Amino acid sequence: MHLSKELQHEGKKVLNTPFKDWKLLRHHGMVAFQLMPLVILIAAFLIVPLLSAAWKSVNGATLDFSRYGAIWNDGIYLSAILRSLQIALTTTIICIVIGFPIAYYMTTLSKRGLALLSIALLVPLFTAFLIRTYGWMVILGRRGVLNIALQNLGLIDQPLRILGTSTAVYIGLVHVLMPIGIFVMYGSLTRVDRSLVTAAQILGAHPVRAFASVLLPMSRPAILSAAMLIFIISIGFYIAPALLGGPADTMISQLVVTQITTLLDFQSGYALGIILLMVTMLVLAIGNRFVPLEQLWSVEESEQQLRLGKTRRGGGRASGASRACKAAVTLLEDGVYLILRRPAWLAPLLLKVALCLVVMFLLAPLAIIYILSFSSSPFLIFPPPGFSLQWYEKFLTDPDWRGALFQSFKVGAIVASLALLTGTMASFALVRAKLAWKRVIFLLVIAPLMLPIILLALGLYLSTAKLGLLGSFPGLIIGHLLVCAPYTVVVLVPALRGLDRNIEHAASTLGAPPHLVVRRITLPLLLPAFVAAWLMAFLQSFDELLITLFLLGRQTQTLPIKMWSDIRIQLDPTLSAASSVIVTAVIFIVVATQYRALLPARKKTDVSGA
């Protein structure tokens, strides 16, 4: 009897082993199928081309570093690199110092107040970089809105030279990047345990000291994440320095574009790109010691990560310099508290005034564009002498403008749909599959979001040229897809993590097959995330300029390329009409996403007696 049981057990084991192996093989095959499109896209059109650029920059196996030596010894190149670092660092500091109080204030707002403030921040965030930069060109020019206002107020006699200076570059970069920093910090601050601040005040710490000693250290991961993201984007930014700065404000991204597209000095362009890549990797490596890289874009954080910001206490005794520094900080905290505590309404008032100034700063270029779009003047004059719809008529009837608008919509719709498909497949694999190298794969998938856009353009230029796709429509779609697909992953991964799988398990228990569970349960629950991911990919593609400059060739211009060409020649009021149409569409989309939060809360009615 005992022997027969052993034989039955061994038989079941032999029969189950092939079944389990087949099930495991099928699982791995499905995961590979889900990840393959996006991984191949990034590897073939970003990783491999950048490695090829590094190889070609040293003349291959000869290992000739003369190009790097020439860049180091050339004052123009070296000054542009150092200037890029300085501008990126200064922009990062400004955005963090101004943006952190705004992000903190957002955590204290009601649902409706948060929705209103989010609309004010999201509209400029999702408006094309080029449109916002064009607005600042109108404001900061010698005959711009700012100089006219200062002269009318009698504050200046001669127009100030702002456009074409470093000041204009900083204004443009801060305007573009501050909303990104605010939302990155806000996403982390919402998960900070505010009860610890209350506990510190109960134990005798005044509000300023509780903020500086408790909340600020706990917010360190949020600040570092936003700072790394802003620095990486700004060091490789192209539009703002090209349109708002002068020759003395040339950044490394402009040199790469000039070397490759104008001078055709490919080796120098490759070398400059690799230098920018090395700086970016160094920043990411340093930042990764304090904040995991996936936290830059992932909105989900563990409690452990949120507590990384706590001050580490060493076992040794504090040095004299450390004690003196701590005493100085304590005196500063007490001084700030003494200034702000009386009257009690002063600190909240200053915070609200600062918030209003930031919102005005972010919306000012868009408001000026709207006003100029209705001008009756044949030239760009502020204030407009009269009201007219002539520029909207020109925009909607001119075949060049209509063709550019249709091309942008076509490219954006195709790219957004492909990005949603590939991003959904990759997101399901990253969230639900058991992968040994999940973190590495996730970082690979979002790598395009952690590199300056000029490096993506460089990689795409090399890969599409080698494959014969440069200047073709498929090449343009691939280039936009490389940029847009990671955004869908960033949106869908948190949505999948937050999905209650018990609902899916309940449906399966009740007899629903897997495909029906996905179609009737999973996909409907994820529909808002799908819509948000598609819209984000569409807006990113619709806005894309630099990659289009590298890949477009002789195809029909997209709207950003058409606007770029006209801005470089002359500021035409038609640009204002085109920009106003796009901004109106962005406002409609943003308000639609926040519509539910704007509605007043419904009062609960007691129906127990009914």
PyMOL commands that set and color helices and strands:
alter all, ss='L'
color gray80, all
select helices_A, chain A and resi 2-57+60-62+66-73+75-106+111-126+129-140+145-152+166-189+195-202+207-218+220-235+239-244+247-249+252-262+266-288+293-296+303-309+320-341+346-373+390-397+399-432+438-445+447-449+453-467+473-497+501-509+514-525+527-543+546-551+559-569+573-593+595-598
alter helices_A, ss='H'
color red, helices_A
deselect
rebuild
show_as cartoon
